[in-house]
Amino acid sequence: MLQKTNWKELYEKDFYLWVMENLRLLKERRYEEVDWENLLEEIEDMGRSELRSVISYISIILEHLYKLENFKVSQEMENSWIKSTINARLELSRLYRKNPSLVKKSEEELQEAWEDAVKSLIGWFKYPENKTLAKQFFGGIPTEKDFPDKCPYTFEQVLEYEPWIE
């Protein structure tokens, strides 16, 4: 049996054992011995992690929708963005199926996802193979000022819009 004074050390040095020990204590209903401080933090982190995944997939979709509408220069690039959008939507669908409450929460985070997408767009134009495109579309490497401040897509468009079909 572990003493409370050992929880912090165990949590930092052997996370798996820390989890197993706390799980055992919970199953045995020995609640007073559980490392509640770290356990509550881990539970909170689990929820944030799911939301971060959703925002990341939305950001990918936004980035590629924007590229499809504004920077098409080759069928190969377009096909890559379409595939990425479809794959991200499949992952979003899986996450929403397992966590329905994330739908509304992720809709509220659309602007944050757009801001992440803009950073990815800027980074994409910095790749050596895309510097010519940066010059073509922006006269050089773009900055955040070169993209809309407000997300140009609705949440519904994130989930359903297919500019490659229209």
Backbone as ProteinMPNN parsed JSONL, in Angstrom:
{"seq_chain_A": "MLQKTNWKELYEKDFYLWVMENLRLLKERRYEEVDWENLLEEIEDMGRSELRSVISYISIILEHLYKLENFKVSQEMENSWIKSTINARLELSRLYRKNPSLVKKSEEELQEAWEDAVKSLIGWFKYPENKTLAKQFFGGIPTEKDFPDKCPYTFEQVLEYEPWIE", "coords_chain_A": {"N_chain_A": [[0.842, -1.181, 0.0], [0.493, 2.205, -0.78], [1.733, 5.203, 0.583], [0.289, 8.465, 1.027], [2.228, 10.4, 0.718], [3.906, 9.302, -1.129], [2.575, 9.377, -3.541], [2.943, 11.572, -5.338], [5.588, 11.21, -6.2], [5.385, 8.651, -7.391], [3.517, 9.179, -9.396], [4.99, 10.867, -11.057], [7.192, 9.263, -11.752], [6.394, 6.678, -12.521], [3.925, 6.409, -14.279], [2.049, 4.545, -15.265], [1.944, 2.566, -13.216], [0.988, 4.199, -11.198], [-1.588, 4.751, -12.2], [-2.684, 2.152, -12.171], [-2.591, 1.522, -9.444], [-4.325, 3.461, -8.355], [-6.668, 2.758, -9.669], [-7.086, 0.205, -8.617], [-7.561, 0.891, -5.91], [-9.912, 2.378, -6.198], [-11.668, 0.402, -7.184], [-11.74, -1.229, -4.98], [-13.087, 0.383, -3.327], [-11.774, 2.125, -1.636], [-11.702, 4.939, -1.108], [-10.617, 7.053, 0.368], [-7.905, 6.727, 0.166], [-7.133, 7.242, -2.399], [-5.361, 9.049, -4.923], [-6.55, 11.819, -5.287], [-6.079, 14.462, -6.151], [-4.257, 14.395, -8.386], [-5.649, 12.555, -9.936], [-8.105, 13.807, -10.567], [-7.108, 15.893, -12.095], [-6.058, 14.459, -14.251], [-8.402, 13.374, -15.358], [-9.697, 15.698, -16.188], [-7.831, 16.529, -18.11], [-8.175, 14.493, -19.98], [-10.671, 15.09, -21.119], [-10.103, 17.596, -22.257], [-8.234, 16.8, -24.122], [-9.702, 15.321, -26.015], [-11.282, 17.398, -27.055], [-9.25, 19.018, -28.122], [-8.38, 17.348, -30.173], [-10.638, 17.357, -31.859], [-10.743, 20.086, -32.567], [-8.339, 20.249, -33.943], [-8.816, 18.582, -36.19], [-10.892, 20.028, -37.383], [-9.509, 22.345, -38.002], [-7.735, 21.396, -39.951], [-9.567, 20.751, -41.969], [-10.631, 23.308, -42.503], [-8.312, 24.635, -43.411], [-7.78, 23.205, -45.775], [-10.137, 23.498, -47.255], [-9.979, 26.216, -47.719], [-7.621, 26.357, -49.221], [-8.446, 24.868, -51.46], [-10.33, 26.575, -52.568], [-8.86, 28.846, -53.136], [-6.158, 28.459, -53.942], [-5.653, 26.603, -55.981], [-3.568, 24.96, -58.132], [-2.749, 22.712, -59.312], [-3.927, 19.48, -60.279], [-3.028, 17.372, -58.758], [-2.324, 18.556, -56.266], [-4.865, 19.47, -55.536], [-6.278, 17.038, -55.327], [-4.963, 15.893, -53.159], [-5.688, 17.652, -51.07], [-8.431, 17.274, -51.049], [-8.618, 14.561, -50.294], [-7.476, 14.737, -47.735], [-9.335, 16.385, -46.46], [-11.643, 14.787, -46.534], [-10.748, 12.585, -45.006], [-10.265, 13.86, -42.525], [-12.857, 14.621, -41.893], [-14.036, 12.116, -41.566], [-12.712, 11.256, -39.258], [-13.616, 13.229, -37.485], [-16.323, 12.612, -37.459], [-16.233, 10.113, -36.216], [-15.248, 10.857, -33.681], [-17.357, 12.533, -32.833], [-19.437, 10.712, -32.757], [-18.665, 9.121, -30.621], [-18.497, 11.029, -28.663], [-20.882, 12.914, -28.279], [-21.444, 15.402, -27.086], [-19.386, 17.022, -27.826], [-19.958, 18.153, -30.259], [-21.485, 20.579, -30.138], [-19.721, 22.06, -28.528], [-17.414, 22.139, -30.124], [-18.344, 23.604, -32.274], [-18.489, 26.085, -31.098], [-15.827, 26.624, -30.932], [-14.933, 27.227, -33.437], [-13.715, 29.568, -34.469], [-11.226, 29.546, -33.174], [-10.16, 27.253, -34.344], [-9.991, 28.173, -36.958], [-8.015, 30.156, -36.691], [-5.842, 28.538, -36.094], [-5.73, 27.179, -38.524], [-4.988, 29.243, -40.258], [-2.389, 29.728, -39.381], [-1.246, 27.319, -40.163], [-1.584, 27.518, -42.918], [0.107, 29.68, -43.513], [2.528, 28.539, -42.748], [2.646, 26.483, -44.643], [3.101, 27.862, -47.006], [5.703, 28.566, -46.571], [7.237, 26.354, -47.062], [9.902, 25.151, -49.015], [9.199, 24.191, -51.605], [6.885, 25.585, -52.077], [7.358, 28.259, -52.221], [7.357, 29.669, -54.641], [4.658, 29.709, -55.207], [3.789, 31.258, -53.064], [4.883, 33.676, -53.762], [3.517, 34.095, -56.138], [0.805, 34.299, -55.307], [0.834, 36.107, -53.168], [2.988, 37.799, -53.36], [5.112, 37.229, -51.84], [6.072, 35.584, -48.754], [3.131, 34.941, -47.006], [1.329, 36.67, -44.354], [-0.568, 36.713, -41.274], [-2.276, 38.815, -41.766], [-2.939, 38.576, -44.4], [-5.018, 36.869, -44.636], [-8.503, 36.178, -43.984], [-9.783, 37.66, -40.985], [-11.953, 36.709, -39.543], [-13.442, 33.511, -39.424], [-14.079, 32.161, -42.559], [-15.938, 30.214, -43.091], [-18.868, 28.344, -42.273], [-19.943, 26.296, -39.514], [-21.463, 24.205, -40.482], [-20.528, 24.074, -43.101], [-17.959, 23.172, -42.632], [-18.484, 20.563, -41.975], [-19.825, 19.578, -44.236], [-19.475, 20.897, -46.76], [-18.427, 20.71, -50.109], [-16.417, 21.827, -52.195], [-15.152, 20.816, -54.431], [-16.977, 19.389, -55.828], [-18.917, 21.113, -56.7]], "CA_chain_A": [[0.0, 0.0, 0.0], [1.275, 3.42, -0.906], [1.401, 6.344, 1.434], [-0.024, 9.658, 0.24], [3.46, 11.142, 0.438], [4.561, 8.663, -2.263], [1.784, 9.544, -4.758], [3.564, 12.519, -6.266], [6.767, 10.563, -6.766], [4.94, 7.577, -8.266], [2.863, 9.828, -10.533], [6.023, 11.424, -11.929], [8.201, 8.285, -12.165], [5.802, 5.471, -13.111], [2.529, 6.793, -14.476], [1.227, 3.342, -15.396], [1.732, 1.998, -11.882], [0.114, 5.152, -10.496], [-2.949, 4.5, -12.691], [-3.14, 0.834, -11.709], [-2.81, 1.598, -7.998], [-5.545, 4.23, -8.11], [-7.773, 1.942, -10.149], [-7.302, -0.829, -7.597], [-8.182, 1.525, -4.74], [-11.298, 2.716, -6.538], [-12.424, -0.846, -7.257], [-11.895, -1.715, -3.605], [-13.85, 1.443, -2.648], [-10.915, 2.734, -0.614], [-11.664, 6.281, -1.671], [-9.778, 7.973, 1.149], [-6.499, 6.507, -0.177], [-6.92, 7.596, -3.807], [-4.66, 10.306, -5.207], [-7.602, 12.61, -5.925], [-5.565, 15.67, -6.797], [-3.758, 14.063, -9.718], [-6.687, 11.843, -10.663], [-9.024, 14.808, -11.109], [-6.378, 16.595, -13.147], [-5.978, 13.558, -15.408], [-9.738, 13.292, -15.952], [-9.892, 16.963, -16.887], [-6.965, 16.494, -19.29], [-8.773, 13.588, -20.958], [-11.702, 15.854, -21.821], [-9.442, 18.617, -23.084], [-7.551, 16.109, -25.208], [-10.706, 15.034, -27.034], [-11.633, 18.665, -27.684], [-8.1, 19.421, -28.937], [-8.41, 16.528, -31.392], [-11.712, 17.87, -32.71], [-10.307, 21.388, -33.102], [-7.272, 19.969, -34.904], [-9.423, 18.093, -37.431], [-11.608, 21.155, -37.987], [-8.478, 23.218, -38.557], [-7.27, 20.762, -41.203], [-10.638, 20.926, -42.952], [-10.666, 24.73, -42.876], [-7.122, 24.921, -44.213], [-7.876, 22.621, -47.11], [-11.226, 24.169, -47.977], [-9.461, 27.519, -48.155], [-6.683, 26.091, -50.317], [-9.213, 24.441, -52.629], [-11.027, 27.719, -53.149], [-7.998, 29.994, -53.424], [-4.788, 28.206, -54.378], [-5.556, 25.426, -56.862], [-2.646, 25.124, -59.256], [-2.558, 21.411, -59.958], [-4.884, 18.437, -59.9], [-2.383, 16.579, -57.705], [-2.522, 19.285, -55.007], [-6.288, 19.462, -55.233], [-6.651, 15.694, -54.874], [-4.402, 15.723, -51.823], [-6.505, 18.428, -50.131], [-9.736, 16.606, -50.97], [-8.43, 13.359, -49.467], [-7.241, 15.159, -46.358], [-10.613, 16.885, -45.935], [-12.522, 13.625, -46.322], [-10.219, 11.828, -43.867], [-10.504, 14.618, -41.29], [-14.297, 14.524, -41.612], [-14.285, 10.77, -41.032], [-12.241, 11.252, -37.869], [-14.561, 14.057, -36.724], [-17.548, 11.825, -37.314], [-15.955, 9.091, -35.192], [-15.175, 11.537, -32.382], [-18.697, 13.006, -32.482], [-20.234, 9.53, -32.415], [-18.255, 8.684, -29.278], [-18.599, 12.166, -27.738], [-21.855, 13.824, -28.902], [-21.42, 16.741, -26.49], [-18.322, 17.795, -28.467], [-20.454, 18.833, -31.453], [-21.795, 21.97, -29.792], [-18.504, 22.7, -28.028], [-16.494, 22.399, -31.231], [-18.919, 24.704, -33.051], [-18.097, 27.3, -30.374], [-14.379, 26.788, -31.101], [-14.646, 27.356, -34.857], [-12.763, 30.664, -34.695], [-9.898, 29.069, -32.754], [-9.704, 26.333, -35.386], [-9.603, 28.994, -38.111], [-6.73, 30.782, -36.372], [-4.838, 27.48, -36.277], [-5.644, 26.92, -39.964], [-4.215, 30.338, -40.847], [-0.976, 29.462, -39.07], [-0.82, 26.218, -41.032], [-1.488, 28.053, -44.28], [1.344, 30.469, -43.581], [3.623, 27.564, -42.719], [2.659, 25.757, -45.916], [3.736, 28.725, -48.004], [7.13, 28.673, -46.258], [7.949, 25.188, -47.585], [10.672, 25.536, -50.202], [8.491, 23.887, -52.852], [5.722, 26.461, -52.228], [7.756, 29.675, -52.234], [6.909, 30.254, -55.905], [3.224, 29.965, -55.027], [3.674, 32.396, -52.147], [5.178, 34.878, -54.548], [2.434, 34.227, -57.111], [-0.46, 34.701, -54.687], [0.977, 37.163, -52.16], [4.172, 38.618, -53.585], [6.094, 36.769, -50.846], [5.473, 34.756, -47.705], [1.996, 35.655, -46.417], [1.209, 36.819, -42.903], [-1.958, 36.59, -40.827], [-3.046, 39.919, -42.366], [-3.324, 38.192, -45.753], [-6.155, 35.956, -44.555], [-9.622, 36.77, -43.237], [-9.723, 37.576, -39.517], [-13.073, 35.874, -39.119], [-13.531, 32.269, -40.18], [-14.947, 32.346, -43.721], [-16.805, 29.058, -43.257], [-19.769, 28.012, -41.17], [-19.726, 24.961, -38.957], [-22.1, 23.269, -41.414], [-19.614, 23.901, -44.226], [-16.855, 22.322, -42.169], [-18.94, 19.177, -41.978], [-20.473, 19.092, -45.457], [-19.164, 21.625, -47.995], [-17.529, 20.006, -51.016], [-16.217, 22.708, -53.349], [-14.643, 20.062, -55.559], [-18.12, 18.838, -56.545], [-19.702, 22.214, -57.283]], "C_chain_A": [[0.885, 1.243, 0.0], [0.794, 4.473, 0.072], [1.121, 7.543, 0.536], [1.244, 10.427, -0.136], [4.184, 10.564, -0.771], [3.813, 8.878, -3.583], [2.471, 10.435, -5.779], [4.756, 11.883, -6.962], [6.366, 9.468, -7.755], [4.323, 8.152, -9.545], [3.897, 10.33, -11.542], [6.971, 10.369, -12.487], [7.645, 7.043, -12.838], [4.297, 5.689, -13.238], [1.616, 5.57, -14.55], [0.929, 2.707, -14.043], [0.814, 2.896, -11.061], [-1.349, 4.921, -10.898], [-3.481, 3.196, -12.114], [-3.434, 0.829, -10.201], [-4.095, 2.358, -7.668], [-6.778, 3.467, -8.569], [-8.112, 0.851, -9.133], [-8.015, -0.257, -6.376], [-9.638, 1.895, -5.014], [-12.179, 1.467, -6.595], [-12.692, -1.417, -5.87], [-12.671, -0.719, -2.74], [-13.083, 2.047, -1.463], [-10.632, 4.171, -1.037], [-10.734, 7.234, -0.926], [-8.298, 7.833, 0.813], [-6.139, 6.904, -1.612], [-6.192, 8.94, -3.912], [-5.608, 11.214, -5.998], [-7.069, 13.813, -6.69], [-5.11, 15.386, -8.229], [-4.809, 13.344, -10.565], [-7.674, 12.816, -11.302], [-8.375, 15.591, -12.244], [-6.303, 15.749, -14.421], [-7.335, 13.437, -16.104], [-10.036, 14.56, -16.749], [-9.064, 17.004, -18.169], [-7.528, 15.585, -20.379], [-9.833, 14.324, -21.776], [-11.108, 16.895, -22.743], [-8.766, 17.977, -24.293], [-8.526, 15.789, -26.341], [-11.088, 16.306, -27.781], [-10.494, 19.157, -28.579], [-8.056, 18.627, -30.249], [-9.46, 17.036, -32.366], [-11.29, 19.18, -33.356], [-9.221, 21.187, -34.157], [-7.85, 19.48, -36.239], [-10.196, 19.207, -38.144], [-10.619, 22.107, -38.649], [-7.954, 22.677, -39.879], [-8.312, 20.964, -42.305], [-10.682, 22.37, -43.434], [-9.493, 25.097, -43.782], [-7.294, 24.413, -45.643], [-9.058, 23.158, -47.909], [-10.728, 25.495, -48.536], [-8.48, 27.348, -49.319], [-7.44, 25.724, -51.594], [-9.878, 25.619, -53.329], [-10.079, 28.811, -53.649], [-6.653, 29.688, -54.06], [-4.633, 26.969, -55.264], [-4.61, 25.74, -58.019], [-2.376, 23.799, -59.967], [-3.592, 20.421, -59.424], [-4.328, 17.588, -58.747], [-2.564, 17.234, -56.334], [-3.981, 19.214, -54.582], [-6.725, 18.105, -54.686], [-6.151, 15.429, -53.456], [-5.26, 16.441, -50.771], [-7.884, 17.801, -49.96], [-9.639, 15.383, -50.067], [-8.267, 13.724, -47.997], [-8.535, 15.647, -45.709], [-11.546, 15.729, -45.619], [-12.054, 12.82, -45.116], [-10.467, 12.541, -42.541], [-11.983, 14.565, -40.914], [-14.665, 13.152, -41.063], [-13.866, 10.685, -39.568], [-13.167, 12.083, -36.976], [-15.844, 13.283, -36.446], [-17.385, 10.765, -36.222], [-15.927, 9.719, -33.8], [-16.555, 12.009, -31.918], [-19.61, 11.843, -32.085], [-19.935, 9.073, -30.982], [-18.454, 9.762, -28.22], [-19.581, 13.2, -28.293], [-21.822, 15.25, -28.333], [-20.336, 17.621, -27.119], [-18.81, 18.544, -29.708], [-20.693, 20.305, -31.141], [-20.532, 22.713, -29.337], [-17.554, 23.031, -29.176], [-17.029, 23.5, -32.142], [-18.537, 26.046, -32.421], [-16.613, 27.619, -30.575], [-13.97, 26.966, -32.557], [-13.606, 28.443, -35.143], [-11.345, 30.252, -34.283], [-9.32, 28.126, -33.803], [-9.262, 27.103, -36.628], [-8.235, 29.643, -37.874], [-5.593, 29.775, -36.504], [-4.634, 27.187, -37.757], [-4.817, 27.992, -40.656], [-2.723, 30.13, -40.583], [-0.435, 28.334, -39.942], [-0.67, 26.673, -42.476], [-0.191, 28.84, -44.464], [2.552, 29.535, -43.603], [3.761, 26.812, -44.027], [3.358, 26.576, -47.001], [5.236, 28.907, -47.741], [7.918, 27.453, -46.737], [8.681, 25.601, -48.855], [9.912, 25.3, -51.516], [7.279, 24.797, -53.095], [6.076, 27.947, -52.27], [7.336, 30.382, -53.523], [5.42, 30.593, -55.819], [2.996, 31.162, -54.1], [3.894, 33.695, -52.909], [4.035, 35.153, -55.532], [1.164, 34.809, -56.472], [-0.352, 35.908, -53.766], [2.136, 38.122, -52.425], [5.296, 38.269, -52.634], [5.375, 35.909, -49.82], [4.322, 35.541, -47.059], [2.112, 35.766, -44.901], [-0.271, 36.665, -42.547], [-2.845, 37.666, -41.455], [-3.538, 39.578, -43.77], [-4.532, 37.252, -45.795], [-7.28, 36.612, -43.766], [-9.431, 36.605, -41.724], [-10.763, 36.594, -38.995], [-13.142, 34.635, -40.011], [-14.516, 32.429, -41.336], [-15.935, 31.2, -43.964], [-17.696, 28.883, -42.038], [-19.421, 26.616, -40.661], [-20.322, 23.898, -39.893], [-21.192, 23.02, -42.621], [-18.421, 23.035, -43.84], [-17.248, 20.855, -42.296], [-19.381, 18.669, -43.35], [-20.012, 19.712, -46.769], [-18.124, 20.887, -48.817], [-17.309, 20.848, -52.273], [-15.698, 21.983, -54.581], [-15.775, 19.44, -56.39], [-18.883, 19.934, -57.283], [-19.044, 22.8, -58.504]], "O_chain_A": [[1.897, 1.305, 0.699], [-0.399, 4.604, 0.342], [1.645, 7.634, -0.575], [1.306, 11.037, -1.203], [4.997, 11.256, -1.384], [4.363, 8.59, -4.645], [2.564, 10.083, -6.955], [4.913, 12.007, -8.177], [6.944, 9.369, -8.837], [4.584, 7.66, -10.643], [3.688, 10.224, -12.75], [7.508, 10.547, -13.581], [8.335, 6.414, -13.64], [3.51, 5.217, -12.418], [0.535, 5.563, -13.962], [-0.216, 2.352, -13.76], [-0.038, 2.409, -10.317], [-2.237, 4.897, -10.046], [-4.608, 3.147, -11.623], [-4.397, 0.212, -9.747], [-4.862, 1.941, -6.799], [-7.822, 3.526, -7.919], [-9.281, 0.609, -8.831], [-8.964, -0.856, -5.869], [-10.496, 1.736, -4.145], [-13.309, 1.479, -6.107], [-13.74, -2.012, -5.623], [-12.882, -0.961, -1.552], [-13.663, 2.42, -0.444], [-9.49, 4.559, -1.288], [-10.134, 8.122, -1.532], [-7.51, 8.722, 1.137], [-4.966, 6.899, -1.985], [-6.39, 9.839, -3.094], [-5.483, 11.355, -7.214], [-7.568, 14.136, -7.767], [-5.532, 16.061, -9.168], [-4.847, 13.516, -11.784], [-8.035, 12.652, -12.467], [-9.028, 15.911, -13.238], [-6.465, 16.263, -15.528], [-7.391, 13.401, -17.333], [-10.566, 14.493, -17.858], [-9.547, 17.465, -19.203], [-7.377, 15.871, -21.567], [-9.878, 14.187, -22.999], [-11.555, 17.06, -23.879], [-8.738, 18.568, -25.373], [-8.191, 15.975, -27.511], [-11.205, 16.295, -29.007], [-10.743, 19.657, -29.676], [-7.733, 19.175, -31.303], [-9.201, 17.134, -33.566], [-11.461, 19.363, -34.561], [-9.2, 21.896, -35.162], [-7.412, 19.924, -37.3], [-10.152, 19.309, -39.37], [-10.877, 22.615, -39.74], [-7.755, 23.439, -40.825], [-7.971, 21.307, -43.437], [-10.76, 22.625, -44.636], [-9.663, 25.782, -44.79], [-6.984, 25.12, -46.602], [-8.973, 23.26, -49.133], [-11.017, 25.851, -49.679], [-8.513, 28.111, -50.284], [-7.113, 26.209, -52.677], [-9.971, 25.644, -54.557], [-10.461, 29.617, -54.497], [-6.053, 30.576, -54.667], [-3.565, 26.357, -55.28], [-4.837, 26.676, -58.785], [-1.845, 23.771, -61.077], [-4.057, 20.517, -58.288], [-5.075, 17.146, -57.874], [-2.911, 16.565, -55.36], [-4.293, 18.935, -53.424], [-7.455, 18.033, -53.698], [-6.847, 14.81, -52.652], [-5.524, 15.888, -49.704], [-8.44, 17.797, -48.861], [-10.473, 15.188, -49.182], [-8.855, 13.087, -47.122], [-8.797, 15.353, -44.542], [-12.168, 15.697, -44.557], [-12.871, 12.414, -44.29], [-10.835, 11.909, -41.551], [-12.317, 14.473, -39.732], [-15.521, 13.045, -40.184], [-14.577, 10.113, -38.741], [-13.467, 11.689, -35.848], [-16.374, 13.305, -35.335], [-18.285, 10.552, -35.409], [-16.509, 9.182, -32.857], [-16.884, 11.895, -30.737], [-20.448, 11.974, -31.193], [-20.837, 8.691, -30.237], [-18.567, 9.462, -27.032], [-19.153, 14.265, -28.737], [-22.144, 16.202, -29.044], [-20.366, 18.841, -26.958], [-18.146, 19.475, -30.163], [-20.153, 21.179, -31.82], [-20.309, 23.86, -29.722], [-16.953, 24.106, -29.188], [-16.246, 24.252, -32.723], [-18.293, 27.024, -33.129], [-16.197, 28.765, -30.405], [-12.787, 26.868, -32.882], [-12.717, 28.248, -35.972], [-10.378, 30.577, -34.971], [-8.131, 28.191, -34.115], [-8.282, 26.736, -37.276], [-7.396, 29.666, -38.774], [-4.506, 30.118, -36.969], [-3.506, 26.972, -38.201], [-4.026, 27.683, -41.547], [-1.896, 30.337, -41.472], [0.705, 28.393, -40.403], [0.259, 26.263, -43.172], [0.514, 28.673, -45.459], [3.482, 29.727, -44.387], [4.874, 26.535, -44.472], [4.112, 26.037, -47.811], [5.96, 29.365, -48.626], [9.146, 27.508, -46.811], [8.128, 26.326, -49.681], [9.981, 26.121, -52.43], [6.707, 24.788, -54.186], [5.187, 28.796, -52.345], [6.997, 31.566, -53.499], [4.983, 31.638, -56.302], [2.105, 31.978, -54.338], [3.178, 34.679, -52.718], [3.639, 36.302, -55.731], [0.532, 35.703, -57.035], [-1.319, 36.651, -53.595], [2.24, 39.157, -51.767], [6.328, 38.94, -52.62], [4.211, 35.551, -50.0], [4.515, 36.674, -46.618], [2.886, 35.054, -44.261], [-1.117, 36.505, -43.427], [-4.04, 37.444, -41.651], [-4.457, 40.223, -44.276], [-5.005, 36.888, -46.872], [-7.03, 37.509, -42.962], [-8.981, 35.563, -41.248], [-10.488, 35.766, -38.127], [-12.921, 34.721, -41.219], [-15.67, 32.795, -41.114], [-16.684, 31.224, -44.94], [-17.32, 29.231, -40.918], [-18.694, 25.863, -41.31], [-19.746, 22.825, -40.068], [-21.096, 21.893, -43.109], [-17.936, 22.248, -44.652], [-16.434, 20.014, -42.679], [-19.321, 17.468, -43.61], [-20.158, 19.079, -47.814], [-17.078, 20.486, -48.306], [-17.943, 20.608, -53.3], [-15.807, 22.513, -55.687], [-15.553, 19.015, -57.524], [-19.427, 19.703, -58.363], [-19.578, 23.731, -59.106]]}, "name": "protein", "num_of_chains": 1, "seq": "MLQKTNWKELYEKDFYLWVMENLRLLKERRYEEVDWENLLEEIEDMGRSELRSVISYISIILEHLYKLENFKVSQEMENSWIKSTINARLELSRLYRKNPSLVKKSEEELQEAWEDAVKSLIGWFKYPENKTLAKQFFGGIPTEKDFPDKCPYTFEQVLEYEPWIE"}
